[in-house]
Amino acid sequence: MRLPEGLRGLVAAIGASLAALSLAFSAVATRDAAAQVDAPALWRVAGPKGSVFLFGSFHLLPADVKWRTPAVERALNEAEVVVFESDFAAAQDPQALIAKYGLLPPGQTLPSVLSGSTRAELERVATDLRIPAPSLAPLRPWLAALTLGVQFAVSQGFDPDKGVEQQVITWAKASGKSLTSLETNESQLRVFADLTREQEIALLTVTLRQVREMPKMLGEMLAAYRKGDLAVLERSLNVGLDDFPVLRKRILKDRHEKWLPQIEKMIADGRTHMIVVGAAHLVGPDSIIAMLRAKGVKVEGP
């Protein structure tokens, strides 16, 4: 089944940014930070022979954000294997997955499953973002929420093709690096698709509010990333996820617990890996960095 016209151009962005409740917004920032010196945080774990580097990404970025610092450049060049959250090279058709998990049953439409106030707010935000109502009508609330978040970023001039992962993939393929991922696209989609209908609608409600309220905080968010200011970055990223603790656990802690054994194997296997995941996965008490350190792994970095 094909996705509705008007959404197909967003499939790659949605598939590449399944932490979009926080990160689709966090990628959108004022240009006031453009003059600062960029120094995003980078971590390293030394193995018996090789190393594992961990670097936080933003999935959508303006073209003028310079994240490839000399330290990141060295890590990329040293790496034999580049690791992403999921299959950003899209070996599995994301349209088919989103059609499977993201569309309402026949006979239902998005407006029909929402309350009057939420329906009215959805119409207002969709109009502001120039998303045709027929494009949203077949979508489950979770997919509508991600679509709005991504389109908000795109409307501000931010491009999924300029996100860290897409730039790294292009470079890695040209450089002959091996590519792998920590999970499948399907498992990422199911972070949202396995929500209850009530939780999906709550996610959409939070997203509609964020579109209205978040822009005033977005400059701080990207500036913190660019400076490697982890305390400010964690606080600003949590603005969205703290409103939705069930989703926060599903997006962060639950997935990190599945990633950790894989990363431990990478540390031990003798090759150098560069792990590139959304910045939210590397800051805070439930982060991959915190989990590694709690297990006694020496992690160099902030």
C-alpha positions in Angstrom: 0.0 0.0 0.0 1.4 3.4 -1.0 1.5 6.2 1.5 -0.8 9.2 0.9 0.5 11.8 -1.6 2.4 14.5 0.3 3.9 12.2 2.9 6.2 10.1 0.7 8.8 12.9 0.7 8.9 12.7 4.5 9.3 9.0 4.8 13.1 9.1 4.9 13.1 11.9 7.5 10.7 10.0 9.7 12.5 6.8 9.3 15.8 8.4 10.1 14.5 10.3 13.2 12.3 8.0 15.3 13.3 10.0 18.4 11.5 12.8 16.6 9.4 13.9 19.6 12.5 15.5 20.9 15.0 15.5 18.1 12.9 16.7 15.2 12.4 19.8 17.3 15.9 19.9 18.7 17.3 20.2 15.2 15.5 23.5 14.6 17.4 26.4 16.1 18.0 30.1 15.6 21.1 31.0 13.6 22.4 33.1 16.5 24.7 30.2 17.4 26.3 30.1 14.0 29.4 32.1 15.0 30.3 29.9 18.0 33.2 27.4 17.9 31.8 23.9 17.3 32.9 21.2 19.7 30.2 18.5 20.0 31.0 15.8 22.6 32.8 12.7 21.6 33.5 9.6 23.8 36.0 6.7 23.5 36.3 3.3 25.0 39.6 1.5 24.5 39.4 -2.2 23.7 42.2 -4.8 23.8 43.2 -3.7 20.3 40.7 -1.3 18.7 38.5 1.4 20.2 34.8 2.3 20.2 33.9 6.0 19.7 30.5 7.3 20.5 29.2 10.4 18.9 25.8 12.1 19.2 24.0 13.2 16.1 21.2 15.6 15.1 19.0 13.9 12.5 18.1 17.1 10.7 20.5 20.1 10.4 21.0 23.3 8.4 23.9 23.1 6.0 26.0 25.6 7.9 26.4 23.6 11.1 30.0 22.4 11.3 30.0 19.2 13.5 33.1 17.5 12.0 35.7 18.7 14.4 39.3 17.5 14.1 38.6 15.0 16.9 35.5 13.6 15.1 37.4 13.5 11.8 40.2 11.5 13.4 37.7 9.1 14.9 35.9 8.6 11.6 39.1 8.0 9.8 40.3 5.5 12.4 37.0 3.5 12.4 36.8 0.3 10.4 33.1 0.0 11.1 30.5 2.8 11.4 27.4 1.9 13.5 24.0 3.7 13.4 20.8 3.3 15.4 19.1 1.7 12.5 19.5 1.0 8.8 19.9 4.5 7.5 20.9 3.0 4.2 17.3 1.7 4.0 17.9 -1.9 3.0 14.3 -2.5 4.0 11.6 -0.3 2.3 10.5 2.3 4.9 7.4 3.0 3.0 6.2 -0.5 3.4 6.9 -0.5 7.1 5.2 2.8 7.7 2.2 1.6 5.6 2.1 -1.5 7.8 2.4 0.2 11.2 1.4 3.8 10.6 -2.1 3.7 9.0 -5.5 3.5 10.6 -7.8 0.6 9.9 -10.2 1.0 7.0 -13.2 3.1 7.9 -11.3 5.2 10.5 -9.7 8.6 9.9 -7.5 10.7 12.2 -10.1 13.4 12.9 -12.6 10.7 13.9 -10.4 9.3 16.7 -9.6 12.8 18.2 -11.5 15.0 20.6 -12.9 18.2 19.2 -10.2 20.4 20.8 -7.4 18.2 19.6 -8.9 18.0 16.1 -9.2 21.8 15.9 -5.5 22.2 17.1 -4.4 19.6 14.5 -6.2 21.5 11.7 -4.6 24.8 12.8 -1.0 23.4 13.0 -1.4 21.4 9.7 -2.6 24.6 8.0 0.4 26.6 9.4 2.8 23.9 8.2 1.0 23.6 4.8 0.3 19.9 5.2 -2.9 19.0 3.3 -5.6 17.6 5.5 -6.1 14.5 3.2 -2.4 13.6 3.8 -2.9 13.3 7.6 -6.4 11.7 7.5 -5.3 8.0 7.1 -2.5 8.2 9.7 -2.4 6.7 13.1 -1.9 9.5 15.7 1.8 8.5 16.4 2.7 8.9 12.7 0.8 12.2 12.5 2.8 13.4 15.5 6.2 12.5 13.9 5.1 14.0 10.5 4.2 17.3 12.2 7.5 17.3 14.0 9.6 16.6 10.9 7.6 19.0 8.7 8.1 21.7 11.4 11.8 21.2 11.1 11.7 21.2 7.3 9.6 24.4 7.3 12.4 26.1 9.2 15.0 25.3 6.6 16.4 22.1 8.1 17.1 19.2 5.8 17.2 15.5 6.7 19.8 15.1 4.0 22.0 17.4 6.0 21.7 15.4 9.2 24.8 13.9 10.7 23.8 10.3 9.7 23.2 11.1 6.1 26.5 12.9 5.8 28.4 10.1 7.5 26.8 7.4 5.3 27.8 9.3 2.2 31.4 9.7 3.5 31.6 6.1 4.8 30.5 4.5 1.5 33.0 6.6 -0.4 35.7 5.7 2.1 35.0 1.9 2.0 33.9 1.7 5.6 31.7 -1.2 6.8 28.2 -0.1 7.9 26.0 -1.7 10.5 23.2 -0.8 12.9 22.1 -1.5 16.5 18.5 -2.3 15.5 16.2 -2.7 12.6 14.0 0.0 11.1 11.0 -2.2 12.1 12.0 -2.3 15.7 12.4 1.5 15.7 9.0 2.0 14.2 7.4 -0.3 16.8 8.7 2.0 19.6 5.7 4.1 18.5 3.5 1.6 16.8 3.1 -0.5 19.9 1.7 2.4 21.9 -1.9 2.2 22.9 -4.4 4.4 21.1 -4.7 6.6 24.3 -0.9 6.9 24.4 -0.7 7.8 20.7 -3.2 10.6 21.1 -1.3 11.8 24.1 1.8 11.9 22.0 0.0 13.9 19.3 -1.3 16.3 21.9 2.2 16.9 23.3 3.5 17.4 19.8 0.9 20.0 18.9 1.7 21.9 22.0 5.5 21.7 21.3 5.0 23.1 17.8 3.4 26.1 19.5 5.8 26.5 22.5 9.2 25.0 21.6 10.7 27.5 19.2 11.7 29.9 22.0 14.0 27.2 23.5 15.4 25.7 20.3 18.4 28.0 20.0 19.7 26.9 23.4 19.3 23.3 22.4 21.4 23.3 19.3 23.9 25.7 20.8 24.4 23.3 23.7 25.1 20.4 21.2 27.6 22.5 19.3 29.5 23.4 22.5 29.3 19.9 24.0 27.4 21.3 27.0 25.9 18.1 28.2 23.9 19.5 31.2 22.1 22.1 29.0 21.7 19.5 26.2 20.1 17.0 28.5 17.7 19.5 30.0 16.6 20.9 26.7 16.2 17.5 25.1 14.1 16.4 28.0 11.6 19.2 27.5 9.7 16.9 25.1 10.3 13.5 26.6 9.6 14.4 30.2 6.0 15.2 29.2 5.7 11.5 28.1 7.5 9.2 30.5 6.2 6.0 28.8 7.7 7.1 25.5 10.9 8.3 27.2 11.4 4.8 28.6 10.7 3.2 25.2 12.9 5.6 23.2 15.8 5.6 25.6 16.2 3.1 28.5 14.6 0.1 26.9 16.6 0.4 23.7 19.8 1.2 25.5 19.5 -2.1 27.5 19.3 -3.9 24.1 22.2 -1.9 22.6 24.6 -2.4 25.5 25.6 -6.1 24.9 26.2 -5.3 21.3 28.5 -2.4 22.2 30.4 -4.5 24.7 31.0 -7.0 21.9 32.3 -4.2 19.7 34.7 -3.1 22.5 36.1 -6.7 22.7 36.3 -7.6 19.0 39.6 -5.9 18.1 38.3 -3.5 15.5 37.6 0.2 15.8 34.0 1.2 15.7 32.4 4.6 15.3 28.9 4.6 16.8 26.7 7.5 15.7 23.3 7.8 17.5 20.9 10.6 18.4 22.4 13.0 21.0 19.6 12.1 23.5 21.0 8.6 23.8 24.4 9.8 25.2 23.3 12.3 27.9 21.5 11.8 31.2 21.2 9.0 33.8 19.7 6.5 31.3 22.2 7.1 28.6 24.5 4.6 27.0 27.5 6.4 28.5 26.0 6.2 32.0 25.1 2.5 31.6 28.6 1.7 30.4 30.2 3.5 33.3 27.9 1.8 35.7 29.2 -1.5 34.5 32.8 -0.4 35.2 33.7 0.4 31.6 36.2 3.2 31.4 34.7 5.8 29.0 37.0 8.7 28.0 35.1 11.9 27.5 32.9 14.4 29.2 
